Amino acid sequence: HTIRTVTGVQTCALPIYFTAPKTVRQIEFRQGKWSLTMNPSFPLAVTEELNVRAGVALDVWNGFLKTPNLVLEPGSTLSAYNGGIQVDGDWNLSTNSDITIQLSAPQVGTEAPLIQVAPNHQFRAGGRIHFELAAGYAQKAGDRFRLVKFKAETNDVNLIYDWYRFKDYDPEIPGHSDLIWGLAYREDSIYEEQFIELLVMRKPRRFVL
């Protein structure tokens, strides 16, 4: 087969389907809503940079879009099902980062992370993260979303909190006074993999005596 190299800026509001392997130097999503339906037999790899501009919503289905450099500009929105983005490089979010994750019913409880950082590279959480509900998703206590998969560089509890936890987010869930969002650091000791997961939790009750 032939792997074609494409350079440039693409803009589309319709689903995109790949029927052949693609190697793209750079993709910049400038505006609108993008839906990428991946095919494991025909992978898409970005060799330099994947940039999701402010105001753009990117949705990835059924596979991982690979890139060594992921840039999510403040105001961008990301969602995925049974796949997402694989970062084959460091992914360090600055304090100015401000991204939105859209959550849908098919994502609940899936093992595929939204973003997967290659084991030999660094992940650092940072900035503000928002959670947006997709149409048709009725959240309930116990729902779980795997946001980031990575290889931790430390077992120190304080460093885990400093490096890997998103600390700036609103725990309130619109329309549910009895539920809150909670972020958790989890580890699979068998495969030596670490995750940041979003949980739907019951709001703690306060008793006054």
C-alpha positions as CSV (number, residue, x, y, z in Angstrom):
1,H,0.0,0.0,0.0
2,T,1.0,3.6,-0.4
3,I,1.1,6.0,2.5
4,R,0.3,9.5,1.4
5,T,1.8,12.6,3.1
6,V,-0.5,15.6,3.4
7,T,0.4,19.1,4.6
8,G,-2.0,21.8,5.3
9,V,-5.1,23.0,7.1
10,Q,-8.4,21.1,6.9
11,T,-11.9,22.3,7.9
12,C,-15.0,20.1,7.9
13,A,-18.2,19.8,9.9
14,L,-19.0,16.2,8.6
15,P,-17.7,12.8,9.7
16,I,-14.4,11.8,8.1
17,Y,-13.7,8.1,7.3
18,F,-10.3,6.7,6.3
19,T,-10.1,3.9,3.8
20,A,-6.3,3.8,3.5
21,P,-3.3,4.5,5.8
22,K,-2.4,8.1,6.1
23,T,0.7,9.9,7.3
24,V,0.1,13.6,7.8
25,R,2.7,16.1,8.6
26,Q,0.4,18.5,10.5
27,I,-3.3,18.9,11.1
28,E,-4.8,22.1,12.3
29,F,-8.5,22.1,13.1
30,R,-9.4,25.8,12.8
31,Q,-13.2,25.9,13.2
32,G,-16.4,23.9,13.6
33,K,-17.0,20.4,14.8
34,W,-14.9,17.5,13.5
35,S,-15.8,13.8,13.7
36,L,-13.0,11.3,12.9
37,T,-14.0,7.7,12.6
38,M,-10.8,5.7,12.7
39,N,-10.2,2.2,11.1
40,P,-7.6,0.1,12.9
41,S,-6.6,-1.4,9.5
42,F,-6.0,2.1,8.1
43,P,-4.3,4.2,10.9
44,L,-3.8,7.9,10.8
45,A,-0.5,9.3,12.1
46,V,0.5,13.0,12.4
47,T,4.3,13.2,12.3
48,E,4.7,16.8,13.7
49,E,1.7,18.5,15.3
50,L,-2.0,18.1,15.9
51,N,-3.5,21.5,16.8
52,V,-7.1,21.9,17.9
53,R,-7.8,25.6,17.9
54,A,-10.0,27.6,20.3
55,G,-13.7,27.0,19.7
56,V,-13.2,23.8,17.8
57,A,-14.8,20.5,18.9
58,L,-13.0,17.3,17.9
59,D,-14.6,13.8,18.2
60,V,-12.6,10.6,17.6
61,W,-14.2,7.2,17.3
62,N,-12.9,3.6,17.1
63,G,-9.2,4.1,17.2
64,F,-6.3,6.4,18.1
65,L,-5.1,9.4,16.2
66,K,-1.4,9.4,16.8
67,T,0.8,12.5,17.1
68,P,4.1,13.4,18.9
69,N,2.8,16.9,19.7
70,L,-0.8,17.6,20.8
71,V,-1.9,21.2,21.2
72,L,-5.4,21.8,22.7
73,E,-5.8,25.6,22.6
74,P,-7.9,27.2,25.4
75,G,-11.6,26.9,24.5
76,S,-11.2,23.7,22.5
77,T,-13.5,20.6,23.1
78,L,-12.5,17.0,22.9
79,S,-14.6,13.8,23.0
80,A,-14.0,10.2,21.9
81,Y,-15.5,6.7,22.1
82,N,-13.4,3.4,22.0
83,G,-10.3,5.4,21.1
84,G,-8.9,8.9,21.2
85,I,-5.5,10.6,20.8
86,Q,-2.2,8.8,21.4
87,V,0.6,11.2,22.2
88,D,4.0,9.8,21.2
89,G,5.8,12.6,23.0
90,D,5.5,14.6,26.2
91,W,2.1,16.1,27.0
92,N,2.6,18.9,29.6
93,L,-0.3,21.2,30.1
94,S,0.5,24.8,31.3
95,T,-1.4,26.8,33.9
96,N,-3.0,28.7,31.0
97,S,-4.6,25.5,29.6
98,D,-8.4,25.6,29.5
99,I,-10.1,22.7,27.8
100,T,-13.5,21.0,27.7
101,I,-14.2,17.3,27.7
102,Q,-17.6,16.3,26.3
103,L,-19.0,13.2,28.0
104,S,-21.5,10.8,26.4
105,A,-23.3,7.6,27.4
106,P,-21.2,5.3,25.2
107,Q,-18.1,6.4,26.9
108,V,-19.2,5.3,30.4
109,G,-17.0,2.5,31.8
110,T,-14.9,2.0,28.7
111,E,-11.2,1.0,29.1
112,A,-10.0,3.2,26.2
113,P,-8.6,6.5,27.5
114,L,-9.5,9.8,25.8
115,I,-5.7,10.6,25.7
116,Q,-3.0,8.0,25.9
117,V,0.6,9.2,26.5
118,A,3.3,6.8,25.3
119,P,5.1,5.0,28.3
120,N,8.5,6.6,27.6
121,H,7.1,10.2,27.7
122,Q,6.0,12.7,30.3
123,F,2.6,13.8,31.3
124,R,1.8,16.8,33.5
125,A,-1.7,18.0,34.3
126,G,-2.4,21.7,34.4
127,G,-4.8,24.6,33.9
128,R,-8.6,24.3,34.0
129,I,-10.7,21.5,32.7
130,H,-14.5,21.6,32.0
131,F,-17.0,18.8,31.6
132,E,-19.8,19.1,29.1
133,L,-22.7,16.7,28.8
134,A,-23.6,15.3,25.4
135,A,-27.3,15.0,24.4
136,G,-28.9,11.9,25.7
137,Y,-26.5,11.2,28.5
138,A,-28.2,10.8,31.9
139,Q,-25.5,10.5,34.4
140,K,-25.8,8.4,37.6
141,A,-23.5,7.7,40.6
142,G,-20.8,5.2,39.7
143,D,-20.3,6.4,36.1
144,R,-16.7,6.4,35.1
145,F,-14.7,8.0,32.3
146,R,-11.0,7.2,31.6
147,L,-9.5,10.6,30.6
148,V,-5.7,10.1,30.5
149,K,-3.5,6.9,30.4
150,F,0.2,7.3,31.2
151,K,3.3,5.9,32.9
152,A,3.9,7.5,36.2
153,E,7.4,8.6,37.0
154,T,7.0,8.4,40.8
155,N,5.3,6.7,43.7
156,D,5.5,9.7,45.9
157,V,1.9,10.8,46.9
158,N,2.7,14.5,47.0
159,L,4.3,14.4,43.5
160,I,1.4,12.4,42.1
161,Y,-0.9,15.1,43.3
162,D,1.3,17.9,42.0
163,W,2.1,16.4,38.6
164,Y,-0.9,14.4,37.6
165,R,-4.1,15.8,39.2
166,F,-6.2,18.4,37.5
167,K,-7.0,20.8,40.4
168,D,-9.0,23.5,38.7
169,Y,-12.5,22.2,37.8
170,D,-16.1,22.7,38.9
171,P,-17.4,19.6,40.7
172,E,-21.0,20.6,40.3
173,I,-23.1,18.7,37.7
174,P,-25.8,20.9,36.1
175,G,-29.3,19.7,37.0
176,H,-28.2,17.3,39.7
177,S,-28.0,18.7,43.2
178,D,-27.2,15.3,44.6
179,L,-24.2,14.4,42.3
180,I,-20.7,15.8,41.8
181,W,-17.7,15.2,39.5
182,G,-14.6,13.7,41.1
183,L,-11.2,13.1,39.6
184,A,-9.2,10.0,40.7
185,Y,-5.7,8.8,40.1
186,R,-5.8,5.0,39.6
187,E,-3.2,2.3,38.9
188,D,-3.3,-1.1,37.2
189,S,-0.6,-3.0,39.1
190,I,-0.6,-5.9,36.6
191,Y,0.2,-3.8,33.5
192,E,1.9,-1.0,35.4
193,E,-0.3,1.6,33.9
194,Q,-1.7,4.7,35.5
195,F,-4.9,6.7,34.8
196,I,-6.7,9.9,35.5
197,E,-10.4,9.0,35.7
198,L,-13.6,11.1,36.1
199,L,-16.2,9.7,38.4
200,V,-19.8,10.6,39.0
201,M,-20.2,10.6,42.8
202,R,-23.0,11.2,45.3
203,K,-22.6,14.6,47.0
204,P,-21.6,14.2,50.7
205,R,-24.3,15.2,53.1
206,R,-23.6,17.7,55.8
207,F,-25.2,17.1,59.2
208,V,-25.4,19.8,61.8
209,L,-25.8,18.6,65.4
